[in-house]
């Protein structure tokens, strides 16, 4: 059994021009969540996507909980694909507390 709880939270300063360029889509897979991070602007961005993976046993008791992160550079008008993997979970899992932050890339 798998569970995905996805509510992607923009940074507190989402009015920043870099963060205004970003859109995130997610899709549930059997082994986790796939994230597509889209850059709608003509500038390169440095981004971080974070989430919490919770593994549960067959009775629903939490067996582990871990914060995970993907850092990447997103080219102008491009999409980056990353996966929140739940492969370490034996029975069921949840991915929640998804958040992101992007800033203009310096290089």
N, CA, C and O atoms as a GROMACS GRO file, in nm:
protein
  428
    1UNK      N    1   0.084  -0.118   0.000
    1UNK     CA    2   0.000   0.000   0.000
    1UNK      C    3   0.088   0.124   0.000
    1UNK      O    4   0.189   0.128   0.070
    2UNK      N    5   0.051   0.222  -0.076
    2UNK     CA    6   0.128   0.344  -0.079
    2UNK      C    7   0.035   0.463  -0.064
    2UNK      O    8  -0.082   0.459  -0.101
    3UNK      N    9   0.090   0.569  -0.009
    3UNK     CA   10   0.014   0.690   0.012
    3UNK      C   11   0.100   0.808  -0.027
    3UNK      O   12   0.216   0.817   0.013
    4UNK      N   13   0.046   0.897  -0.103
    4UNK     CA   14   0.118   1.019  -0.137
    4UNK      C   15   0.035   1.138  -0.090
    4UNK      O   16  -0.080   1.155  -0.131
    5UNK      N   17   0.093   1.217  -0.008
    5UNK     CA   18   0.028   1.339   0.038
    5UNK      C   19   0.114   1.453  -0.015
    5UNK      O   20   0.219   1.482   0.040
    6UNK      N   21   0.068   1.516  -0.122
    6UNK     CA   22   0.151   1.617  -0.186
    6UNK      C   23   0.083   1.752  -0.180
    6UNK      O   24  -0.022   1.774  -0.239
    7UNK      N   25   0.146   1.839  -0.108
    7UNK     CA   26   0.107   1.979  -0.106
    7UNK      C   27   0.237   2.054  -0.116
    7UNK      O   28   0.309   2.070  -0.017
    8UNK      N   29   0.269   2.101  -0.234
    8UNK     CA   30   0.396   2.166  -0.257
    8UNK      C   31   0.388   2.310  -0.209
    8UNK      O   32   0.302   2.386  -0.252
    9UNK      N   33   0.477   2.345  -0.118
    9UNK     CA   34   0.476   2.476  -0.057
    9UNK      C   35   0.583   2.564  -0.118
    9UNK      O   36   0.700   2.527  -0.121
   10UNK      N   37   0.543   2.680  -0.166
   10UNK     CA   38   0.639   2.777  -0.220
   10UNK      C   39   0.711   2.844  -0.104
   10UNK      O   40   0.659   2.849   0.008
   11UNK      N   41   0.829   2.896  -0.130
   11UNK     CA   42   0.902   2.967  -0.024
   11UNK      C   43   0.824   3.088   0.027
   11UNK      O   44   0.738   3.141  -0.042
   12UNK      N   45   0.855   3.129   0.148
   12UNK     CA   46   0.787   3.243   0.209
   12UNK      C   47   0.804   3.369   0.125
   12UNK      O   48   0.717   3.456   0.124
   13UNK      N   49   0.916   3.378   0.056
   13UNK     CA   50   0.940   3.496  -0.027
   13UNK      C   51   0.911   3.465  -0.174
   13UNK      O   52   0.992   3.499  -0.261
   14UNK      N   53   0.799   3.403  -0.202
   14UNK     CA   54   0.764   3.360  -0.336
   14UNK      C   55   0.753   3.475  -0.435
   14UNK      O   56   0.744   3.451  -0.556
   15UNK      N   57   0.753   3.595  -0.388
   15UNK     CA   58   0.748   3.709  -0.480
   15UNK      C   59   0.882   3.731  -0.549
   15UNK      O   60   0.889   3.804  -0.648
   16UNK      N   61   0.989   3.667  -0.499
   16UNK     CA   62   1.119   3.677  -0.566
   16UNK      C   63   1.104   3.631  -0.710
   16UNK      O   64   1.034   3.534  -0.739
   17UNK      N   65   1.170   3.701  -0.800
   17UNK     CA   66   1.153   3.672  -0.942
   17UNK      C   67   1.191   3.529  -0.978
   17UNK      O   68   1.128   3.470  -1.066
   18UNK      N   69   1.292   3.472  -0.914
   18UNK     CA   70   1.333   3.334  -0.946
   18UNK      C   71   1.222   3.235  -0.910
   18UNK      O   72   1.191   3.146  -0.988
   19UNK      N   73   1.164   3.250  -0.792
   19UNK     CA   74   1.059   3.159  -0.750
   19UNK      C   75   0.932   3.175  -0.830
   19UNK      O   76   0.855   3.080  -0.845
   20UNK      N   77   0.908   3.294  -0.883
   20UNK     CA   78   0.789   3.318  -0.965
   20UNK      C   79   0.799   3.244  -1.098
   20UNK      O   80   0.698   3.226  -1.167
   21UNK      N   81   0.918   3.200  -1.135
   21UNK     CA   82   0.940   3.130  -1.262
   21UNK      C   83   0.905   2.981  -1.255
   21UNK      O   84   0.890   2.916  -1.358
   22UNK      N   85   0.892   2.927  -1.135
   22UNK     CA   86   0.889   2.782  -1.115
   22UNK      C   87   0.747   2.727  -1.098
   22UNK      O   88   0.664   2.785  -1.028
   23UNK      N   89   0.722   2.615  -1.164
   23UNK     CA   90   0.599   2.537  -1.143
   23UNK      C   91   0.641   2.393  -1.119
   23UNK      O   92   0.732   2.342  -1.184
   24UNK      N   93   0.573   2.326  -1.026
   24UNK     CA   94   0.607   2.188  -0.993
   24UNK      C   95   0.485   2.100  -1.012
   24UNK      O   96   0.376   2.131  -0.965
   25UNK      N   97   0.505   1.988  -1.081
   25UNK     CA   98   0.402   1.886  -1.098
   25UNK      C   99   0.454   1.757  -1.036
   25UNK      O  100   0.574   1.730  -1.040
   26UNK      N  101   0.364   1.679  -0.978
   26UNK     CA  102   0.405   1.551  -0.920
   26UNK      C  103   0.314   1.441  -0.970
   26UNK      O  104   0.198   1.463  -1.003
   27UNK      N  105   0.370   1.321  -0.976
   27UNK     CA  106   0.294   1.203  -1.018
   27UNK      C  107   0.334   1.087  -0.928
   27UNK      O  108   0.452   1.063  -0.903
   28UNK      N  109   0.234   1.015  -0.879
   28UNK     CA  110   0.258   0.902  -0.791
   28UNK      C  111   0.302   0.780  -0.872
   28UNK      O  112   0.243   0.749  -0.976
   29UNK      N  113   0.406   0.713  -0.822
   29UNK     CA  114   0.454   0.588  -0.880
   29UNK      C  115   0.451   0.483  -0.770
   29UNK      O  116   0.431   0.516  -0.653
   30UNK      N  117   0.472   0.357  -0.805
   30UNK     CA  118   0.470   0.253  -0.703
   30UNK      C  119   0.587   0.267  -0.606
   30UNK      O  120   0.578   0.223  -0.491
   31UNK      N  121   0.697   0.328  -0.650
   31UNK     CA  122   0.816   0.337  -0.566
   31UNK      C  123   0.845   0.479  -0.517
   31UNK      O  124   0.956   0.507  -0.472
   32UNK      N  125   0.747   0.569  -0.526
   32UNK     CA  126   0.768   0.704  -0.478
   32UNK      C  127   0.690   0.806  -0.558
   32UNK      O  128   0.587   0.774  -0.618
   33UNK      N  129   0.739   0.929  -0.559
   33UNK     CA  130   0.677   1.038  -0.635
   33UNK      C  131   0.775   1.091  -0.737
   33UNK      O  132   0.893   1.110  -0.707
   34UNK      N  133   0.726   1.115  -0.858
   34UNK     CA  134   0.806   1.180  -0.960
   34UNK      C  135   0.771   1.328  -0.959
   34UNK      O  136   0.653   1.364  -0.955
   35UNK      N  137   0.872   1.412  -0.961
   35UNK     CA  138   0.852   1.556  -0.964
   35UNK      C  139   0.908   1.613  -1.093
   35UNK      O  140   1.018   1.579  -1.134
   36UNK      N  141   0.831   1.699  -1.158
   36UNK     CA  142   0.878   1.776  -1.272
   36UNK      C  143   0.881   1.921  -1.228
   36UNK      O  144   0.778   1.979  -1.194
   37UNK      N  145   0.998   1.980  -1.229
   37UNK     CA  146   1.017   2.119  -1.189
   37UNK      C  147   1.041   2.198  -1.317
   37UNK      O  148   1.140   2.177  -1.387
   38UNK      N  149   0.950   2.290  -1.348
   38UNK     CA  150   0.954   2.364  -1.474
   38UNK      C  151   0.999   2.508  -1.451
   38UNK      O  152   0.951   2.575  -1.360
   39UNK      N  153   1.092   2.553  -1.533
   39UNK     CA  154   1.139   2.691  -1.530
   39UNK      C  155   1.072   2.765  -1.646
   39UNK      O  156   1.101   2.737  -1.762
   40UNK      N  157   0.984   2.857  -1.615
   40UNK     CA  158   0.912   2.932  -1.718
   40UNK      C  159   0.979   3.062  -1.757
   40UNK      O  160   0.920   3.142  -1.829
   41UNK      N  161   1.102   3.085  -1.710
   41UNK     CA  162   1.171   3.210  -1.740
   41UNK      C  163   1.296   3.186  -1.823
   41UNK      O  164   1.340   3.072  -1.841
   42UNK      N  165   1.351   3.293  -1.872
   42UNK     CA  166   1.471   3.287  -1.956
   42UNK      C  167   1.597   3.311  -1.873
   42UNK      O  168   1.687   3.384  -1.916
   43UNK      N  169   1.605   3.250  -1.756
   43UNK     CA  170   1.726   3.259  -1.675
   43UNK      C  171   1.751   3.125  -1.608
   43UNK      O  172   1.657   3.052  -1.576
   44UNK      N  173   1.877   3.094  -1.586
   44UNK     CA  174   1.917   2.969  -1.521
   44UNK      C  175   1.892   2.983  -1.370
   44UNK      O  176   1.922   3.087  -1.312
   45UNK      N  177   1.838   2.878  -1.308
   45UNK     CA  178   1.805   2.879  -1.166
   45UNK      C  179   1.877   2.767  -1.091
   45UNK      O  180   1.901   2.660  -1.146
   46UNK      N  181   1.910   2.794  -0.967
   46UNK     CA  182   1.964   2.693  -0.876
   46UNK      C  183   1.851   2.660  -0.778
   46UNK      O  184   1.802   2.748  -0.707
   47UNK      N  185   1.810   2.534  -0.774
   47UNK     CA  186   1.691   2.497  -0.696
   47UNK      C  187   1.718   2.386  -0.596
   47UNK      O  188   1.810   2.306  -0.612
   48UNK      N  189   1.636   2.383  -0.492
   48UNK     CA  190   1.636   2.275  -0.393
   48UNK      C  191   1.491   2.234  -0.371
   48UNK      O  192   1.405   2.319  -0.346
   49UNK      N  193   1.464   2.106  -0.380
   49UNK     CA  194   1.332   2.048  -0.354
   49UNK      C  195   1.348   1.955  -0.236
   49UNK      O  196   1.432   1.866  -0.238
   50UNK      N  197   1.267   1.973  -0.130
   50UNK     CA  198   1.279   1.890  -0.010
   50UNK      C  199   1.144   1.825   0.021
   50UNK      O  200   1.039   1.877  -0.016
   51UNK      N  201   1.149   1.711   0.090
   51UNK     CA  202   1.028   1.640   0.130
   51UNK      C  203   1.062   1.547   0.246
   51UNK      O  204   1.179   1.521   0.275
   52UNK      N  205   0.957   1.497   0.311
   52UNK     CA  206   0.973   1.401   0.420
   52UNK      C  207   0.914   1.268   0.376
   52UNK      O  208   0.798   1.262   0.334
   53UNK      N  209   0.993   1.163   0.386
   53UNK     CA  210   0.948   1.027   0.356
   53UNK      C  211   0.920   0.956   0.487
   53UNK      O  212   1.006   0.949   0.574
   54UNK      N  213   0.798   0.904   0.502
   54UNK     CA  214   0.760   0.827   0.620
   54UNK      C  215   0.726   0.686   0.576
   54UNK      O  216   0.640   0.666   0.491
   55UNK      N  217   0.795   0.586   0.633
   55UNK     CA  218   0.766   0.445   0.606
   55UNK      C  219   0.678   0.392   0.719
   55UNK      O  220   0.697   0.426   0.836
   56UNK      N  221   0.582   0.308   0.682
   56UNK     CA  222   0.492   0.248   0.780
   56UNK      C  223   0.487   0.098   0.760
   56UNK      O  224   0.507   0.048   0.649
   57UNK      N  225   0.460   0.026   0.871
   57UNK     CA  226   0.443  -0.119   0.858
   57UNK      C  227   0.299  -0.149   0.817
   57UNK      O  228   0.219  -0.057   0.797
   58UNK      N  229   0.266  -0.276   0.804
   58UNK     CA  230   0.134  -0.317   0.755
   58UNK      C  231   0.019  -0.268   0.844
   58UNK      O  232  -0.093  -0.252   0.797
   59UNK      N  233   0.046  -0.244   0.972
   59UNK     CA  234  -0.058  -0.196   1.062
   59UNK      C  235  -0.064  -0.043   1.068
   59UNK      O  236  -0.143   0.012   1.145
   60UNK      N  237   0.020   0.026   0.989
   60UNK     CA  238   0.015   0.171   0.984
   60UNK      C  239   0.106   0.242   1.083
   60UNK      O  240   0.102   0.364   1.093
   61UNK      N  241   0.188   0.167   1.156
   61UNK     CA  242   0.281   0.228   1.252
   61UNK      C  243   0.405   0.278   1.177
   61UNK      O  244   0.461   0.208   1.093
   62UNK      N  245   0.447   0.400   1.211
   62UNK     CA  246   0.566   0.458   1.149
   62UNK      C  247   0.689   0.378   1.188
   62UNK      O  248   0.716   0.355   1.306
   63UNK      N  249   0.765   0.334   1.087
   63UNK     CA  250   0.888   0.259   1.112
   63UNK      C  251   1.012   0.345   1.088
   63UNK      O  252   1.118   0.318   1.145
   64UNK      N  253   0.999   0.446   1.005
   64UNK     CA  254   1.110   0.540   0.984
   64UNK      C  255   1.057   0.668   0.922
   64UNK      O  256   0.952   0.669   0.857
   65UNK      N  257   1.132   0.775   0.942
   65UNK     CA  258   1.094   0.904   0.887
   65UNK      C  259   1.223   0.977   0.854
   65UNK      O  260   1.313   0.986   0.937
   66UNK      N  261   1.233   1.028   0.731
   66UNK     CA  262   1.357   1.093   0.690
   66UNK      C  263   1.328   1.211   0.596
   66UNK      O  264   1.242   1.204   0.509
   67UNK      N  265   1.402   1.318   0.618
   67UNK     CA  266   1.396   1.434   0.530
   67UNK      C  267   1.487   1.404   0.411
   67UNK      O  268   1.600   1.357   0.428
   68UNK      N  269   1.437   1.430   0.290
   68UNK     CA  270   1.516   1.406   0.169
   68UNK      C  271   1.520   1.534   0.087
   68UNK      O  272   1.436   1.622   0.102
   69UNK      N  273   1.621   1.543   0.000
   69UNK     CA  274   1.640   1.665  -0.076
   69UNK      C  275   1.702   1.636  -0.212
   69UNK      O  276   1.782   1.543  -0.227
   70UNK      N  277   1.664   1.716  -0.310
   70UNK     CA  278   1.727   1.713  -0.441
   70UNK      C  279   1.768   1.856  -0.473
   70UNK      O  280   1.686   1.948  -0.465
   71UNK      N  281   1.896   1.876  -0.508
   71UNK     CA  282   1.948   2.006  -0.548
   71UNK      C  283   1.990   1.996  -0.694
   71UNK      O  284   2.050   1.897  -0.734
   72UNK      N  285   1.957   2.098  -0.773
   72UNK     CA  286   1.987   2.093  -0.915
   72UNK      C  287   1.984   2.232  -0.975
   72UNK      O  288   1.929   2.326  -0.917
   73UNK      N  289   2.046   2.244  -1.092
   73UNK     CA  290   2.043   2.368  -1.169
   73UNK      C  291   1.942   2.347  -1.281
   73UNK      O  292   1.944   2.244  -1.349
   74UNK      N  293   1.856   2.443  -1.298
   74UNK     CA  294   1.748   2.436  -1.396
   74UNK      C  295   1.775   2.540  -1.505
   74UNK      O  296   1.772   2.661  -1.480
   75UNK      N  297   1.802   2.492  -1.625
   75UNK     CA  298   1.831   2.583  -1.736
   75UNK      C  299   1.708   2.666  -1.772
   75UNK      O  300   1.596   2.632  -1.735
   76UNK      N  301   1.731   2.773  -1.844
   76UNK     CA  302   1.622   2.861  -1.888
   76UNK      C  303   1.520   2.782  -1.969
   76UNK      O  304   1.556   2.702  -2.055
   77UNK      N  305   1.392   2.804  -1.940
   77UNK     CA  306   1.280   2.739  -2.011
   77UNK      C  307   1.296   2.588  -2.020
   77UNK      O  308   1.267   2.529  -2.124
   78UNK      N  309   1.340   2.525  -1.913
   78UNK     CA  310   1.365   2.381  -1.911
   78UNK      C  311   1.287   2.315  -1.798
   78UNK      O  312   1.230   2.383  -1.713
   79UNK      N  313   1.284   2.182  -1.799
   79UNK     CA  314   1.219   2.104  -1.695
   79UNK      C  315   1.320   2.004  -1.637
   79UNK      O  316   1.391   1.938  -1.712
   80UNK      N  317   1.325   1.994  -1.505
   80UNK     CA  318   1.411   1.896  -1.437
   80UNK      C  319   1.321   1.789  -1.376
   80UNK      O  320   1.221   1.820  -1.312
   81UNK      N  321   1.358   1.663  -1.395
   81UNK     CA  322   1.284   1.550  -1.340
   81UNK      C  323   1.363   1.493  -1.222
   81UNK      O  324   1.484   1.470  -1.233
   82UNK      N  325   1.295   1.471  -1.111
   82UNK     CA  326   1.359   1.406  -0.996
   82UNK      C  327   1.254   1.317  -0.929
   82UNK      O  328   1.134   1.335  -0.949
   83UNK      N  329   1.301   1.222  -0.850
   83UNK     CA  330   1.211   1.127  -0.785
   83UNK      C  331   1.231   1.127  -0.635
   83UNK      O  332   1.344   1.121  -0.586
   84UNK      N  333   1.121   1.134  -0.562
   84UNK     CA  334   1.122   1.112  -0.419
   84UNK      C  335   1.103   0.963  -0.399
   84UNK      O  336   0.990   0.913  -0.405
   85UNK      N  337   1.211   0.892  -0.375
   85UNK     CA  338   1.206   0.746  -0.371
   85UNK      C  339   1.158   0.694  -0.236
   85UNK      O  340   1.200   0.741  -0.130
   86UNK      N  341   1.068   0.596  -0.243
   86UNK     CA  342   1.020   0.526  -0.123
   86UNK      C  343   1.068   0.381  -0.125
   86UNK      O  344   1.012   0.296  -0.056
   87UNK      N  345   1.172   0.354  -0.203
   87UNK     CA  346   1.223   0.217  -0.219
   87UNK      C  347   1.270   0.157  -0.086
   87UNK      O  348   1.270   0.035  -0.071
   88UNK      N  349   1.310   0.240   0.009
   88UNK     CA  350   1.356   0.189   0.138
   88UNK      C  351   1.242   0.140   0.227
   88UNK      O  352   1.267   0.076   0.329
   89UNK      N  353   1.118   0.171   0.191
   89UNK     CA  354   1.003   0.130   0.271
   89UNK      C  355   0.958  -0.011   0.231
   89UNK      O  356   0.950  -0.044   0.113
   90UNK      N  357   0.930  -0.093   0.331
   90UNK     CA  358   0.889  -0.230   0.303
   90UNK      C  359   0.739  -0.244   0.277
   90UNK      O  360   0.700  -0.319   0.187
   91UNK      N  361   0.655  -0.174   0.351
   91UNK     CA  362   0.511  -0.189   0.336
   91UNK      C  363   0.449  -0.066   0.270
   91UNK      O  364   0.431  -0.064   0.148
   92UNK      N  365   0.416   0.034   0.347
   92UNK     CA  366   0.353   0.153   0.290
   92UNK      C  367   0.438   0.277   0.320
   92UNK      O  368   0.530   0.272   0.402
   93UNK      N  369   0.406   0.385   0.253
   93UNK     CA  370   0.485   0.506   0.267
   93UNK      C  371   0.401   0.629   0.243
   93UNK      O  372   0.293   0.624   0.184
   94UNK      N  373   0.455   0.742   0.290
   94UNK     CA  374   0.396   0.874   0.264
   94UNK      C  375   0.509   0.968   0.229
   94UNK      O  376   0.616   0.963   0.290
   95UNK      N  377   0.486   1.054   0.132
   95UNK     CA  378   0.577   1.164   0.105
   95UNK      C  379   0.496   1.291   0.129
   95UNK      O  380   0.392   1.312   0.066
   96UNK      N  381   0.545   1.374   0.220
   96UNK     CA  382   0.473   1.495   0.257
   96UNK      C  383   0.572   1.606   0.289
   96UNK      O  384   0.694   1.586   0.278
   97UNK      N  385   0.521   1.721   0.328
   97UNK     CA  386   0.604   1.837   0.360
   97UNK      C  387   0.696   1.873   0.244
   97UNK      O  388   0.814   1.904   0.265
   98UNK      N  389   0.643   1.870   0.123
   98UNK     CA  390   0.721   1.903   0.004
   98UNK      C  391   0.734   2.056  -0.006
   98UNK      O  392   0.635   2.128   0.001
   99UNK      N  393   0.857   2.103  -0.021
   99UNK     CA  394   0.878   2.246  -0.039
   99UNK      C  395   0.995   2.267  -0.135
   99UNK      O  396   1.072   2.175  -0.163
  100UNK      N  397   1.007   2.389  -0.184
  100UNK     CA  398   1.113   2.419  -0.280
  100UNK      C  399   1.158   2.563  -0.265
  100UNK      O  400   1.088   2.648  -0.208
  101UNK      N  401   1.277   2.588  -0.318
  101UNK     CA  402   1.331   2.724  -0.322
  101UNK      C  403   1.427   2.732  -0.440
  101UNK      O  404   1.511   2.644  -0.458
  102UNK      N  405   1.414   2.836  -0.520
  102UNK     CA  406   1.502   2.859  -0.634
  102UNK      C  407   1.555   3.001  -0.630
  102UNK      O  408   1.486   3.095  -0.590
  103UNK      N  409   1.680   3.015  -0.671
  103UNK     CA  410   1.744   3.145  -0.681
  103UNK      C  411   1.816   3.153  -0.815
  103UNK      O  412   1.845   3.049  -0.875
  104UNK      N  413   1.843   3.272  -0.864
  104UNK     CA  414   1.919   3.281  -0.989
  104UNK      C  415   2.054   3.211  -0.975
  104UNK      O  416   2.125   3.231  -0.876
  105UNK      N  417   2.089   3.128  -1.073
  105UNK     CA  418   2.218   3.056  -1.070
  105UNK      C  419   2.330   3.156  -1.094
  105UNK      O  420   2.318   3.246  -1.176
  106UNK      N  421   2.440   3.138  -1.021
  106UNK     CA  422   2.552   3.230  -1.033
  106UNK      C  423   2.648   3.191  -1.144
  106UNK      O  424   2.726   3.274  -1.190
  107UNK      N  425   2.643   3.067  -1.190
  107UNK     CA  426   2.733   3.022  -1.297
  107UNK      C  427   2.653   2.970  -1.414
  107UNK      O  428   2.711   2.927  -1.514
   0.00000   0.00000   0.00000
